[in-house]
Structures are given as structure tokens and as C-alpha cells.
Amino acid sequence: MMVSLYPITIENHTFIAIDVQLPKTNLLAVKSDCGYIMCGALDVCLLNEKLHDRGIIAGRAVGVRTIEQLLDAPLESVTIAAEELGISVGVIGRDALLKMKEKEVSRD
């Protein structure tokens, strides 16, 4: 198994990309300080139902195989906390991350 963590920059903001190469699939995520986007392995229902009290800001894109595809893909599902931030289904991954960055800046 290979695990890669590396910084990526979107509009002068730095995020951390995580790529875990597993047998027959990859686990992909990009995180900000307050939330993240992830590949189809993310269980949005679990986050919304069982972990609702945590207010996790997250979005899921399906059918992606690389971090670049994750950034360019429309989100297929998002958490309630992400919706409250203005991140909705269909928003492109990189735009969702920039919304998260806006939240980080506004709370500083």
C-alpha cells in the first residue's frame, strides 16, 4: 500500500491532498482546516445521521481516480453542515474547498 500526502494550491490557498493506493482502488481526499472532499468511499449518510452533532463539512464525488479528477468533479452528495455553508450537490470539488477556506478566514 502506498500513501501520499502533499500540498496543493487553489487560488493561492493551500490544501492537503491524500491519496491511498489500495488493491483495485484508490482512496482520495483533499482537506481544508474545516472540512474535506472525498471520493465515493465517503459515507455522507453516516456523517449526516450518526455523526450529525459533529457538524462535519464534507462532500463526495463519485467515479474519480485521481486528485485532479476529484477537484474537477461535481459533488454527488454533501453533508448538512456543507449545505449550511453554501456547498450544494453539483458544486465542483475545488469550488467547495474554496467555500471552506472562506469559512476559515471568516472565523479568524
N, CA, C and O atoms as CSV, one atom per row, in Angstrom:
chain,resi,resn,atom,element,x,y,z
A,1,MET,N,N,0.855,-1.176,0.000
A,1,MET,CA,C,0.000,0.000,0.000
A,1,MET,C,C,0.893,1.229,0.000
A,1,MET,O,O,1.900,1.291,0.706
A,2,MET,N,N,0.500,2.205,-0.810
A,2,MET,CA,C,1.234,3.462,-0.906
A,2,MET,C,C,0.320,4.585,-0.441
A,2,MET,O,O,-0.833,4.664,-0.865
A,3,VAL,N,N,0.827,5.454,0.426
A,3,VAL,CA,C,0.075,6.609,0.910
A,3,VAL,C,C,0.852,7.866,0.542
A,3,VAL,O,O,2.041,7.979,0.837
A,4,SER,N,N,0.171,8.810,-0.104
A,4,SER,CA,C,0.792,10.080,-0.469
A,4,SER,C,C,0.020,11.224,0.167
A,4,SER,O,O,-1.206,11.282,0.069
A,5,LEU,N,N,0.725,12.121,0.808
A,5,LEU,CA,C,0.177,13.369,1.334
A,5,LEU,C,C,0.997,14.485,0.737
A,5,LEU,O,O,2.226,14.455,0.791
A,6,TYR,N,N,0.326,15.476,0.166
A,6,TYR,CA,C,1.073,16.584,-0.418
A,6,TYR,C,C,0.181,17.819,-0.505
A,6,TYR,O,O,-1.040,17.706,-0.610
A,7,PRO,N,N,0.800,18.995,-0.460
A,7,PRO,CA,C,0.020,20.222,-0.556
A,7,PRO,C,C,-0.387,20.497,-2.001
A,7,PRO,O,O,0.353,20.197,-2.938
A,8,ILE,N,N,-1.573,21.072,-2.161
A,8,ILE,CA,C,-1.994,21.568,-3.464
A,8,ILE,C,C,-2.466,23.002,-3.267
A,8,ILE,O,O,-2.919,23.371,-2.183
A,9,THR,N,N,-2.359,23.797,-4.306
A,9,THR,CA,C,-2.754,25.198,-4.229
A,9,THR,C,C,-3.908,25.455,-5.181
A,9,THR,O,O,-3.868,25.077,-6.351
A,10,ILE,N,N,-4.939,26.108,-4.654
A,10,ILE,CA,C,-6.083,26.542,-5.454
A,10,ILE,C,C,-6.273,28.023,-5.141
A,10,ILE,O,O,-6.565,28.391,-4.003
A,11,GLU,N,N,-6.108,28.862,-6.147
A,11,GLU,CA,C,-6.267,30.311,-5.992
A,11,GLU,C,C,-5.508,30.839,-4.771
A,11,GLU,O,O,-6.073,31.541,-3.932
A,12,ASN,N,N,-4.242,30.496,-4.687
A,12,ASN,CA,C,-3.339,30.957,-3.624
A,12,ASN,C,C,-3.678,30.435,-2.229
A,12,ASN,O,O,-3.179,30.966,-1.237
A,13,HIS,N,N,-4.511,29.411,-2.139
A,13,HIS,CA,C,-4.833,28.779,-0.859
A,13,HIS,C,C,-4.276,27.359,-0.881
A,13,HIS,O,O,-4.360,26.668,-1.896
A,14,THR,N,N,-3.716,26.934,0.228
A,14,THR,CA,C,-3.111,25.606,0.308
A,14,THR,C,C,-4.051,24.624,0.995
A,14,THR,O,O,-4.649,24.924,2.028
A,15,PHE,N,N,-4.163,23.455,0.397
A,15,PHE,CA,C,-4.953,22.344,0.922
A,15,PHE,C,C,-4.042,21.115,0.950
A,15,PHE,O,O,-2.981,21.110,0.326
A,16,ILE,N,N,-4.456,20.083,1.667
A,16,ILE,CA,C,-3.667,18.847,1.714
A,16,ILE,C,C,-4.409,17.745,0.958
A,16,ILE,O,O,-5.568,17.446,1.250
A,17,ALA,N,N,-3.724,17.147,-0.014
A,17,ALA,CA,C,-4.266,16.023,-0.780
A,17,ALA,C,C,-3.772,14.725,-0.158
A,17,ALA,O,O,-2.612,14.606,0.237
A,18,ILE,N,N,-4.682,13.751,-0.079
A,18,ILE,CA,C,-4.354,12.435,0.462
A,18,ILE,C,C,-4.759,11.394,-0.576
A,18,ILE,O,O,-5.907,11.363,-1.020
A,19,ASP,N,N,-3.820,10.554,-0.956
A,19,ASP,CA,C,-4.061,9.510,-1.960
A,19,ASP,C,C,-3.556,8.193,-1.380
A,19,ASP,O,O,-2.353,7.997,-1.206
A,20,VAL,N,N,-4.488,7.297,-1.086
A,20,VAL,CA,C,-4.132,5.989,-0.546
A,20,VAL,C,C,-4.404,4.953,-1.633
A,20,VAL,O,O,-5.551,4.749,-2.030
A,21,GLN,N,N,-3.352,4.306,-2.107
A,21,GLN,CA,C,-3.498,3.291,-3.141
A,21,GLN,C,C,-3.778,1.953,-2.474
A,21,GLN,O,O,-2.924,1.389,-1.790
A,22,LEU,N,N,-4.986,1.462,-2.685
A,22,LEU,CA,C,-5.439,0.195,-2.118
A,22,LEU,C,C,-5.583,-0.821,-3.247
A,22,LEU,O,O,-5.597,-0.427,-4.413
A,23,PRO,N,N,-5.689,-2.104,-2.946
A,23,PRO,CA,C,-5.909,-3.083,-4.005
A,23,PRO,C,C,-7.183,-2.751,-4.796
A,23,PRO,O,O,-8.268,-2.644,-4.224
A,24,LYS,N,N,-7.040,-2.594,-6.083
A,24,LYS,CA,C,-8.134,-2.372,-7.035
A,24,LYS,C,C,-8.856,-1.037,-6.889
A,24,LYS,O,O,-9.872,-0.823,-7.550
A,25,THR,N,N,-8.362,-0.133,-6.042
A,25,THR,CA,C,-8.997,1.175,-5.903
A,25,THR,C,C,-8.049,2.153,-5.230
A,25,THR,O,O,-7.028,1.753,-4.670
A,26,ASN,N,N,-8.385,3.426,-5.283
A,26,ASN,CA,C,-7.664,4.467,-4.554
A,26,ASN,C,C,-8.636,5.186,-3.640
A,26,ASN,O,O,-9.801,5.375,-3.989
A,27,LEU,N,N,-8.169,5.581,-2.488
A,27,LEU,CA,C,-8.938,6.395,-1.556
A,27,LEU,C,C,-8.386,7.812,-1.696
A,27,LEU,O,O,-7.210,8.051,-1.421
A,28,LEU,N,N,-9.229,8.747,-2.120
A,28,LEU,CA,C,-8.793,10.109,-2.410
A,28,LEU,C,C,-9.515,11.109,-1.530
A,28,LEU,O,O,-10.720,10.989,-1.307
A,29,ALA,N,N,-8.787,12.097,-1.029
A,29,ALA,CA,C,-9.394,13.169,-0.243
A,29,ALA,C,C,-8.535,14.417,-0.372
A,29,ALA,O,O,-7.326,14.342,-0.587
A,30,VAL,N,N,-9.185,15.560,-0.237
A,30,VAL,CA,C,-8.487,16.840,-0.143
A,30,VAL,C,C,-9.112,17.572,1.031
A,30,VAL,O,O,-10.333,17.709,1.099
A,31,LYS,N,N,-8.282,18.047,1.960
A,31,LYS,CA,C,-8.798,18.665,3.177
A,31,LYS,C,C,-8.398,20.122,3.304
A,31,LYS,O,O,-7.331,20.554,2.868
A,32,SER,N,N,-9.296,20.846,3.916
A,32,SER,CA,C,-9.006,22.195,4.383
A,32,SER,C,C,-8.953,22.101,5.899
A,32,SER,O,O,-9.013,21.001,6.450
A,33,ASP,N,N,-8.842,23.225,6.577
A,33,ASP,CA,C,-8.821,23.179,8.037
A,33,ASP,C,C,-10.193,22.892,8.644
A,33,ASP,O,O,-10.282,22.486,9.803
A,34,CYS,N,N,-11.279,23.102,7.860
A,34,CYS,CA,C,-12.615,22.912,8.452
A,34,CYS,C,C,-13.444,21.824,7.780
A,34,CYS,O,O,-14.540,21.519,8.251
A,35,GLY,N,N,-12.956,21.231,6.698
A,35,GLY,CA,C,-13.737,20.203,6.019
A,35,GLY,C,C,-12.927,19.518,4.929
A,35,GLY,O,O,-11.714,19.703,4.822
A,36,TYR,N,N,-13.624,18.722,4.123
A,36,TYR,CA,C,-12.920,17.975,3.081
A,36,TYR,C,C,-13.872,17.510,1.990
A,36,TYR,O,O,-15.090,17.464,2.164
A,37,ILE,N,N,-13.263,17.167,0.853
A,37,ILE,CA,C,-13.969,16.461,-0.214
A,37,ILE,C,C,-13.287,15.109,-0.353
A,37,ILE,O,O,-12.107,14.953,-0.040
A,38,MET,N,N,-14.056,14.136,-0.831
A,38,MET,CA,C,-13.517,12.776,-0.881
A,38,MET,C,C,-14.153,12.011,-2.034
A,38,MET,O,O,-15.171,12.424,-2.589
A,39,CYS,N,N,-13.545,10.910,-2.377
A,39,CYS,CA,C,-14.068,10.026,-3.414
A,39,CYS,C,C,-15.318,9.300,-2.915
A,39,CYS,O,O,-15.797,9.559,-1.811
A,40,GLY,N,N,-15.828,8.407,-3.722
A,40,GLY,CA,C,-17.057,7.690,-3.430
A,40,GLY,C,C,-17.045,6.849,-2.162
A,40,GLY,O,O,-18.101,6.380,-1.738
A,41,ALA,N,N,-15.893,6.644,-1.547
A,41,ALA,CA,C,-15.831,5.865,-0.310
A,41,ALA,C,C,-16.435,6.604,0.882
A,41,ALA,O,O,-16.705,5.991,1.914
A,42,LEU,N,N,-16.648,7.908,0.750
A,42,LEU,CA,C,-17.204,8.696,1.851
A,42,LEU,C,C,-18.672,8.351,2.060
A,42,LEU,O,O,-19.453,8.351,1.109
A,43,ASP,N,N,-19.046,8.062,3.288
A,43,ASP,CA,C,-20.426,7.729,3.634
A,43,ASP,C,C,-21.112,8.979,4.187
A,43,ASP,O,O,-21.106,9.214,5.396
A,44,VAL,N,N,-21.700,9.773,3.300
A,44,VAL,CA,C,-22.353,11.021,3.691
A,44,VAL,C,C,-23.541,10.749,4.611
A,44,VAL,O,O,-23.785,11.517,5.542
A,45,CYS,N,N,-24.274,9.682,4.367
A,45,CYS,CA,C,-25.415,9.341,5.237
A,45,CYS,C,C,-24.956,9.106,6.671
A,45,CYS,O,O,-25.606,9.566,7.610
A,46,LEU,N,N,-23.858,8.406,6.848
A,46,LEU,CA,C,-23.321,8.179,8.191
A,46,LEU,C,C,-22.981,9.506,8.861
A,46,LEU,O,O,-23.306,9.715,10.030
A,47,LEU,N,N,-22.327,10.405,8.123
A,47,LEU,CA,C,-21.955,11.700,8.696
A,47,LEU,C,C,-23.183,12.511,9.068
A,47,LEU,O,O,-23.198,13.177,10.103
A,48,ASN,N,N,-24.221,12.460,8.226
A,48,ASN,CA,C,-25.437,13.230,8.486
A,48,ASN,C,C,-26.295,12.631,9.595
A,48,ASN,O,O,-26.926,13.366,10.355
A,49,GLU,N,N,-26.321,11.315,9.692
A,49,GLU,CA,C,-27.221,10.663,10.643
A,49,GLU,C,C,-26.539,10.335,11.971
A,49,GLU,O,O,-26.961,10.823,13.019
A,50,LYS,N,N,-25.519,9.536,11.937
A,50,LYS,CA,C,-24.886,9.069,13.176
A,50,LYS,C,C,-23.948,10.103,13.797
A,50,LYS,O,O,-23.780,10.142,15.016
A,51,LEU,N,N,-23.337,10.941,12.954
A,51,LEU,CA,C,-22.362,11.914,13.452
A,51,LEU,C,C,-22.836,13.356,13.274
A,51,LEU,O,O,-22.026,14.282,13.246
A,52,HIS,N,N,-24.140,13.538,13.154
A,52,HIS,CA,C,-24.720,14.861,12.894
A,52,HIS,C,C,-24.239,15.916,13.882
A,52,HIS,O,O,-23.970,17.052,13.491
A,53,ASP,N,N,-24.126,15.555,15.150
A,53,ASP,CA,C,-23.746,16.513,16.189
A,53,ASP,C,C,-22.331,17.065,15.998
A,53,ASP,O,O,-21.982,18.079,16.602
A,54,ARG,N,N,-21.531,16.426,15.184
A,54,ARG,CA,C,-20.163,16.906,14.934
A,54,ARG,C,C,-20.122,18.031,13.894
A,54,ARG,O,O,-19.136,18.764,13.814
A,55,GLY,N,N,-21.185,18.170,13.100
A,55,GLY,CA,C,-21.232,19.230,12.094
A,55,GLY,C,C,-20.111,19.132,11.067
A,55,GLY,O,O,-19.479,20.135,10.734
A,56,ILE,N,N,-19.866,17.933,10.571
A,56,ILE,CA,C,-18.765,17.697,9.627
A,56,ILE,C,C,-19.096,18.294,8.264
A,56,ILE,O,O,-20.144,18.011,7.684
A,57,ILE,N,N,-18.187,19.120,7.767
A,57,ILE,CA,C,-18.331,19.737,6.452
A,57,ILE,C,C,-17.596,18.848,5.456
A,57,ILE,O,O,-16.369,18.760,5.484
A,58,ALA,N,N,-18.353,18.184,4.569
A,58,ALA,CA,C,-17.730,17.255,3.631
A,58,ALA,C,C,-18.592,17.081,2.385
A,58,ALA,O,O,-19.806,17.284,2.412
A,59,GLY,N,N,-17.933,16.702,1.299
A,59,GLY,CA,C,-18.626,16.414,0.055
A,59,GLY,C,C,-18.015,15.195,-0.603
A,59,GLY,O,O,-16.846,14.872,-0.392
A,60,ARG,N,N,-18.827,14.523,-1.406
A,60,ARG,CA,C,-18.418,13.265,-2.041
A,60,ARG,C,C,-18.579,13.370,-3.556
A,60,ARG,O,O,-19.618,13.800,-4.056
A,61,ALA,N,N,-17.535,12.971,-4.271
A,61,ALA,CA,C,-17.587,12.866,-5.733
A,61,ALA,C,C,-17.369,11.404,-6.101
A,61,ALA,O,O,-16.508,10.741,-5.523
A,62,VAL,N,N,-18.130,10.904,-7.046
A,62,VAL,CA,C,-18.003,9.500,-7.445
A,62,VAL,C,C,-17.368,9.385,-8.827
A,62,VAL,O,O,-17.432,10.309,-9.637
A,63,GLY,N,N,-16.756,8.234,-9.076
A,63,GLY,CA,C,-16.162,7.959,-10.375
A,63,GLY,C,C,-14.835,8.654,-10.615
A,63,GLY,O,O,-14.420,8.805,-11.764
A,64,VAL,N,N,-14.160,9.078,-9.558
A,64,VAL,CA,C,-12.874,9.759,-9.712
A,64,VAL,C,C,-11.741,8.796,-9.367
A,64,VAL,O,O,-11.878,7.931,-8.502
A,65,ARG,N,N,-10.624,8.968,-10.064
A,65,ARG,CA,C,-9.486,8.076,-9.836
A,65,ARG,C,C,-8.204,8.805,-9.478
A,65,ARG,O,O,-7.205,8.182,-9.119
A,66,THR,N,N,-8.237,10.141,-9.579
A,66,THR,CA,C,-7.061,10.943,-9.246
A,66,THR,C,C,-7.508,12.170,-8.454
A,66,THR,O,O,-8.686,12.529,-8.455
A,67,ILE,N,N,-6.568,12.793,-7.792
A,67,ILE,CA,C,-6.868,14.029,-7.058
A,67,ILE,C,C,-7.365,15.097,-8.033
A,67,ILE,O,O,-8.314,15.816,-7.723
A,68,GLU,N,N,-6.748,15.209,-9.186
A,68,GLU,CA,C,-7.177,16.216,-10.168
A,68,GLU,C,C,-8.626,15.985,-10.589
A,68,GLU,O,O,-9.390,16.941,-10.716
A,69,GLN,N,N,-9.008,14.740,-10.806
A,69,GLN,CA,C,-10.403,14.441,-11.138
A,69,GLN,C,C,-11.330,14.794,-9.976
A,69,GLN,O,O,-12.434,15.292,-10.195
A,70,LEU,N,N,-10.892,14.541,-8.751
A,70,LEU,CA,C,-11.687,14.889,-7.576
A,70,LEU,C,C,-11.918,16.403,-7.515
A,70,LEU,O,O,-13.021,16.850,-7.198
A,71,LEU,N,N,-10.903,17.174,-7.812
A,71,LEU,CA,C,-11.032,18.632,-7.796
A,71,LEU,C,C,-11.986,19.133,-8.872
A,71,LEU,O,O,-12.678,20.131,-8.669
A,72,ASP,N,N,-12.029,18.455,-10.007
A,72,ASP,CA,C,-12.837,18.904,-11.145
A,72,ASP,C,C,-14.235,18.297,-11.196
A,72,ASP,O,O,-15.058,18.714,-12.011
A,73,ALA,N,N,-14.510,17.331,-10.350
A,73,ALA,CA,C,-15.791,16.615,-10.395
A,73,ALA,C,C,-16.880,17.362,-9.629
A,73,ALA,O,O,-16.607,18.015,-8.621
A,74,PRO,N,N,-18.121,17.258,-10.121
A,74,PRO,CA,C,-19.242,17.788,-9.336
A,74,PRO,C,C,-19.500,16.870,-8.142
A,74,PRO,O,O,-19.397,15.648,-8.256
A,75,LEU,N,N,-19.832,17.460,-7.007
A,75,LEU,CA,C,-20.122,16.660,-5.822
A,75,LEU,C,C,-21.467,15.980,-5.980
A,75,LEU,O,O,-22.454,16.613,-6.355
A,76,GLU,N,N,-21.502,14.702,-5.694
A,76,GLU,CA,C,-22.706,13.878,-5.821
A,76,GLU,C,C,-23.560,13.952,-4.566
A,76,GLU,O,O,-24.780,13.798,-4.628
A,77,SER,N,N,-22.915,14.190,-3.416
A,77,SER,CA,C,-23.636,14.357,-2.155
A,77,SER,C,C,-22.778,15.196,-1.223
A,77,SER,O,O,-21.552,15.218,-1.331
A,78,VAL,N,N,-23.447,15.890,-0.303
A,78,VAL,CA,C,-22.757,16.741,0.669
A,78,VAL,C,C,-23.436,16.580,2.026
A,78,VAL,O,O,-24.590,16.161,2.109
A,79,THR,N,N,-22.721,16.912,3.062
A,79,THR,CA,C,-23.294,16.840,4.407
A,79,THR,C,C,-24.198,18.047,4.661
A,79,THR,O,O,-24.153,19.047,3.944
A,80,ILE,N,N,-25.003,17.921,5.683
A,80,ILE,CA,C,-25.882,19.025,6.083
A,80,ILE,C,C,-25.052,20.256,6.432
A,80,ILE,O,O,-25.415,21.373,6.063
A,81,ALA,N,N,-23.940,20.060,7.141
A,81,ALA,CA,C,-23.071,21.183,7.511
A,81,ALA,C,C,-22.477,21.858,6.278
A,81,ALA,O,O,-22.294,23.076,6.269
A,82,ALA,N,N,-22.174,21.081,5.240
A,82,ALA,CA,C,-21.672,21.663,3.995
A,82,ALA,C,C,-22.764,22.493,3.319
A,82,ALA,O,O,-22.497,23.586,2.819
A,83,GLU,N,N,-23.994,21.973,3.305
A,83,GLU,CA,C,-25.114,22.723,2.732
A,83,GLU,C,C,-25.308,24.048,3.452
A,83,GLU,O,O,-25.563,25.069,2.812
A,84,GLU,N,N,-25.191,24.044,4.776
A,84,GLU,CA,C,-25.335,25.260,5.561
A,84,GLU,C,C,-24.263,26.284,5.226
A,84,GLU,O,O,-24.460,27.483,5.425
A,85,LEU,N,N,-23.135,25.817,4.719
A,85,LEU,CA,C,-22.040,26.689,4.309
A,85,LEU,C,C,-22.214,27.191,2.873
A,85,LEU,O,O,-21.471,28.062,2.422
A,86,GLY,N,N,-23.198,26.640,2.160
A,86,GLY,CA,C,-23.431,27.043,0.776
A,86,GLY,C,C,-22.847,26.093,-0.247
A,86,GLY,O,O,-22.782,26.424,-1.431
A,87,ILE,N,N,-22.420,24.913,0.189
A,87,ILE,CA,C,-21.893,23.891,-0.720
A,87,ILE,C,C,-23.033,22.925,-1.015
A,87,ILE,O,O,-23.549,22.269,-0.111
A,88,SER,N,N,-23.422,22.841,-2.276
A,88,SER,CA,C,-24.552,22.002,-2.637
A,88,SER,C,C,-24.132,20.914,-3.614
A,88,SER,O,O,-23.043,20.957,-4.186
A,89,VAL,N,N,-25.011,19.941,-3.795
A,89,VAL,CA,C,-24.789,18.889,-4.788
A,89,VAL,C,C,-24.591,19.561,-6.147
A,89,VAL,O,O,-25.326,20.480,-6.507
A,90,GLY,N,N,-23.597,19.094,-6.892
A,90,GLY,CA,C,-23.303,19.655,-8.204
A,90,GLY,C,C,-22.161,20.659,-8.207
A,90,GLY,O,O,-21.600,20.958,-9.261
A,91,VAL,N,N,-21.813,21.183,-7.034
A,91,VAL,CA,C,-20.689,22.109,-6.942
A,91,VAL,C,C,-19.404,21.338,-7.261
A,91,VAL,O,O,-19.242,20.199,-6.823
A,92,ILE,N,N,-18.506,21.943,-8.007
A,92,ILE,CA,C,-17.228,21.325,-8.354
A,92,ILE,C,C,-16.344,21.251,-7.092
A,92,ILE,O,O,-16.373,22.157,-6.260
A,93,GLY,N,N,-15.573,20.185,-6.961
A,93,GLY,CA,C,-14.752,19.957,-5.781
A,93,GLY,C,C,-13.902,21.147,-5.379
A,93,GLY,O,O,-13.889,21.523,-4.206
A,94,ARG,N,N,-13.191,21.751,-6.327
A,94,ARG,CA,C,-12.302,22.867,-5.982
A,94,ARG,C,C,-13.098,24.061,-5.470
A,94,ARG,O,O,-12.620,24.793,-4.603
A,95,ASP,N,N,-14.324,24.271,-6.000
A,95,ASP,CA,C,-15.155,25.379,-5.536
A,95,ASP,C,C,-15.649,25.123,-4.110
A,95,ASP,O,O,-15.772,26.055,-3.315
A,96,ALA,N,N,-15.927,23.870,-3.794
A,96,ALA,CA,C,-16.323,23.516,-2.433
A,96,ALA,C,C,-15.174,23.801,-1.460
A,96,ALA,O,O,-15.404,24.325,-0.370
A,97,LEU,N,N,-13.964,23.466,-1.840
A,97,LEU,CA,C,-12.810,23.729,-0.983
A,97,LEU,C,C,-12.619,25.229,-0.758
A,97,LEU,O,O,-12.285,25.656,0.347
A,98,LEU,N,N,-12.829,26.022,-1.799
A,98,LEU,CA,C,-12.697,27.472,-1.651
A,98,LEU,C,C,-13.765,28.029,-0.710
A,98,LEU,O,O,-13.501,28.970,0.040
A,99,LYS,N,N,-14.971,27.453,-0.744
A,99,LYS,CA,C,-16.023,27.849,0.216
A,99,LYS,C,C,-15.582,27.531,1.636
A,99,LYS,O,O,-15.807,28.317,2.555
A,100,MET,N,N,-14.953,26.375,1.809
A,100,MET,CA,C,-14.452,26.001,3.135
A,100,MET,C,C,-13.390,26.988,3.592
A,100,MET,O,O,-13.355,27.373,4.761
A,101,LYS,N,N,-12.528,27.396,2.675
A,101,LYS,CA,C,-11.472,28.351,3.010
A,101,LYS,C,C,-12.085,29.685,3.428
A,101,LYS,O,O,-11.573,30.334,4.340
A,102,GLU,N,N,-13.176,30.111,2.776
A,102,GLU,CA,C,-13.874,31.342,3.163
A,102,GLU,C,C,-14.337,31.249,4.615
A,102,GLU,O,O,-14.229,32.218,5.367
A,103,LYS,N,N,-14.850,30.089,5.005
A,103,LYS,CA,C,-15.299,29.889,6.396
A,103,LYS,C,C,-14.126,30.015,7.354
A,103,LYS,O,O,-14.249,30.631,8.413
A,104,GLU,N,N,-12.990,29.434,6.988
A,104,GLU,CA,C,-11.804,29.509,7.838
A,104,GLU,C,C,-11.363,30.953,8.034
A,104,GLU,O,O,-11.034,31.363,9.147
A,105,VAL,N,N,-11.358,31.718,6.953
A,105,VAL,CA,C,-10.924,33.108,7.010
A,105,VAL,C,C,-11.890,33.941,7.851
A,105,VAL,O,O,-11.463,34.816,8.603
A,106,SER,N,N,-13.194,33.671,7.724
A,106,SER,CA,C,-14.191,34.464,8.447
A,106,SER,C,C,-14.180,34.195,9.945
A,106,SER,O,O,-14.632,35.037,10.722
A,107,ARG,N,N,-13.673,33.041,10.366
A,107,ARG,CA,C,-13.662,32.755,11.803
A,107,ARG,C,C,-12.358,33.211,12.472
A,107,ARG,O,O,-12.257,33.202,13.699
A,108,ASP,N,N,-11.366,33.606,11.677
A,108,ASP,CA,C,-10.078,34.078,12.251
A,108,ASP,C,C,-10.217,35.439,12.884
A,108,ASP,O,O,-9.242,35.979,13.408
